[in-house]
Amino acid sequence: MNFPLIMFLLLVLTGGIWALDALVLRGRRAARHAGGVRPDDTVPEPWWVEYSKSFFPVILVVFLLRSFLVEPFKIPSGSMLPTLLVGDFILVNKYTYGIRLPVINVKVMDVNAPQRGEVMVFRYPVDPSLDYIKRVVGLPGDQVVYRGRRLTINGREVPVRRAGDFNYVENIRFVSTERYLEKLDGHEHAILIRPDEGPFPVSGVRMFPYRDHCAYNDEGFACKVPPAHYFMMGDNRDGSDDSRYWGFVPEANIVGKAFLIWWNFDDFKRIGSAIE
């Protein structure tokens, strides 16, 4: 469902009816009552005019907030565990990576560029009608290498330190992982590794634009990020479908930066937590 498009169409419909009533219909109603001598505000309005005038300001405020300031999302999967849990409701900053026109998502003003380690929402390159959320790992021009479950950026291995274990249930299956703290350009965040996983699943890699920028084997891969693209990975490294398998995220697909957990029905302590 293209919610921004639906909001835009409702905005045009209710606003159009409001304008039409103000410019044309109200005068006609008044003219039909007592020769036009009765005040306009005593003339009854049709239900569809009344509803449109009531809903237009609300739709306008919601549309502007979602388009240019913040937009809410719900986390549907465990690909970003342990940073984000299934069922987390998050807020995404829509302007930090640039001002974009709603619906068509065309950038009209630069603000900031994504940085390594930030959590970003973007339109899935394979199906732009879907929104995905992952962590920025590679910037345009970066050489990203992931072998033996260790990440290297531009020849420098990203530092990690062990931080205990993390267990969770996925599709009625108990999953046991090792938890590490990884530091990407000052952003320290937790990642999960499954020590019992086999070789890198090369068979799961699909064809994608700039596929020739990458080299794969059973130990992992090495990719050169093309201009105006980003390499994204989930924090649940062995449980995430990300750039390792479907390629780079174009700059045009960026939605915004995730920054806050505003609700979770199962764990109220997570409410108000910043997304690191």
Beta strands, then each sheet from edge to edge (+ up, - down):
strand 1: 70-74
strand 2: 89-93
strand 3: 99-100
strand 4: 107-109
strand 5: 119-123
strand 6: 131-138
strand 7: 143-147
strand 8: 150-153
strand 9: 156-157
strand 10: 160-170
strand 11: 173-184
strand 12: 187-193
strand 13: 214-217
strand 14: 220-224
strand 15: 229-233
strand 16: 249-250
strand 17: 254-263
strand 18: 273-274
sheet 1: 1+ 2- 17+ 5- 6+ 15- 16+
sheet 2: 1+ 2- 17+ 18-
sheet 3: 3+ 4-
sheet 4: 9+ 8- 7+ 14- 13+
sheet 5: 10+ 11- 12+
end
